[in-house]
Amino acid sequence: MKKTMRIFSLLLIATTVMIACKKDTDPADKDFFVGTYRGSISYQKDDNTITSSEGKVTVSKVGETYNFFFGNNIPDIKGVKFEKSGDNNYVSVGSGVTGISINASTLKVLVSNNGATWTADCTR
């Protein structure tokens, strides 16, 4: 009986260790690109132009969509959906928000929508 319990305990420990050490999860599935990126940002609409070489963009996820909160009084971009493009790189899809590419270390934005243009070339 003791030998059976010992074997069962060892099998339970081995199973727990194998499950805990599982390495096949794609890092992008863990939303590693949610956070703050810093770099050059700009916004232009009509005669209003805002640029900053030391700007920031904060990325958050709500459900299946992402929001981009710009610093420097630049309007935010909300409700963006992405599809995978290569290893851990994503590009925006949908009407009016195409032109965003993102990964864990780089954010590039060139979006034109309703007469306004947002740009960003940021890293973290």
Buried (B, 14 or more C-beta within 10 A) or exposed (E): EEEEEEEEEEEEEEEEEEEEEEEEEEEBEEEEBBEBBBBEBBBBBEEEEBEBEEBBBBBBEEEEBBBBBBBEEBEEBEBBEBEEEEEBBBBBEEEBBBBBBBBBEBBBBEBBBEEBBBBBBBEB
